């Protein structure tokens, strides 16, 4: 019985790890696409805090991803994106100056 418990525990942990990796890859794609749409350069992405929950629907992981971007290559601004499960919930980018080409 103890062995079955450990096998299930390892399977659950591996599943959560796999889901988190998929979520991180999707977040990176969404953030990169958003930066391209608004014409800024993506500098870096970092995973922030996690929340587990099921407010409406199945159990999911909500994660905040912080990213830095630049308008002209000299300055740096920080925004964030919130992923709930495998869906993008919100992207926040602070006000930044527009550069004329």
C-alpha positions as CSV (number, residue, x, y, z in Angstrom):
1,X,0.0,0.0,0.0
2,X,2.9,2.3,0.8
3,X,4.4,1.7,-2.6
4,X,1.2,2.6,-4.4
5,X,1.0,5.9,-2.4
6,X,4.5,6.8,-3.5
7,X,3.9,5.9,-7.1
8,X,0.8,8.1,-7.2
9,X,2.6,10.9,-5.4
10,X,5.4,10.8,-7.9
11,X,3.0,10.7,-10.8
12,X,1.1,13.8,-9.5
13,X,4.3,15.8,-9.0
14,X,5.6,14.8,-12.5
15,X,2.2,15.8,-14.0
16,X,2.3,19.2,-12.2
17,X,5.9,19.8,-13.4
18,X,4.9,18.9,-17.0
19,X,1.9,21.2,-16.9
20,X,4.1,24.0,-15.5
21,X,6.6,23.6,-18.3
22,X,3.9,23.7,-21.0
23,X,2.4,26.8,-19.4
24,X,5.8,28.5,-19.4
25,X,6.4,27.8,-23.0
26,X,2.9,29.1,-24.0
27,X,3.4,32.2,-21.8
28,X,6.7,32.9,-23.6
29,X,5.0,32.6,-27.0
30,X,2.1,34.9,-25.9
31,X,4.5,37.5,-24.5
32,X,6.8,37.4,-27.5
33,X,3.8,37.8,-29.8
34,X,2.4,40.8,-27.8
35,X,5.8,42.5,-27.9
36,X,6.0,42.1,-31.6
37,X,2.4,43.4,-32.1
38,X,3.2,46.7,-30.2
39,X,6.7,47.0,-31.7
40,X,8.9,46.7,-28.7
41,X,11.9,44.4,-28.0
42,X,11.5,41.6,-25.5
43,X,14.5,41.5,-23.1
44,X,13.7,38.8,-20.5
45,X,10.9,36.7,-19.0
46,X,10.8,35.4,-15.4
47,X,8.2,33.2,-13.7
48,X,6.6,34.8,-10.7
49,X,4.2,33.4,-8.1
50,X,1.8,30.5,-8.4
51,X,-1.7,29.9,-7.2
52,X,-3.5,26.6,-7.4
53,X,-7.3,26.6,-7.6
54,X,-10.5,25.8,-9.3
55,X,-12.7,28.9,-9.0
56,X,-14.8,28.0,-12.1
57,X,-13.8,24.8,-13.9
58,X,-11.1,22.1,-13.4
59,X,-8.1,22.4,-11.1
60,X,-5.5,24.7,-12.7
61,X,-2.3,26.6,-12.0
62,X,-2.4,30.4,-12.2
63,X,1.0,31.9,-12.7
64,X,2.3,35.4,-13.1
65,X,5.2,35.9,-15.5
66,X,7.2,39.1,-15.4
67,X,8.9,40.4,-18.5
68,X,11.1,43.3,-19.4
69,X,11.0,45.1,-22.7
70,X,12.6,48.0,-24.4
71,X,11.3,50.6,-26.8
72,X,14.6,52.0,-28.2
73,X,17.3,49.6,-26.8
74,X,18.4,52.0,-24.1
75,X,15.5,52.0,-21.6
76,X,13.8,49.1,-19.8
77,X,10.2,48.6,-18.7
78,X,8.6,45.8,-16.7
79,X,5.2,44.2,-17.5
80,X,3.5,41.0,-16.5
81,X,1.3,38.4,-17.9
82,X,-1.1,36.1,-16.0
83,X,-1.7,32.6,-17.2
84,X,-4.6,30.5,-15.8
85,X,-4.1,26.9,-16.9
86,X,-3.0,27.1,-20.5
87,X,-4.9,30.3,-21.3
88,X,-3.6,33.9,-21.2
89,X,-5.8,35.9,-18.8
90,X,-4.1,39.3,-18.7
91,X,-1.1,41.2,-20.0
92,X,0.0,44.5,-18.4
93,X,2.5,46.8,-20.0
94,X,3.1,50.2,-18.4
95,X,2.9,53.4,-20.4
96,X,6.0,53.8,-22.5
97,X,7.0,56.4,-25.1
98,X,6.4,55.6,-28.8
99,X,9.3,55.8,-31.2
100,X,8.8,57.1,-34.7
101,X,10.5,55.0,-37.4
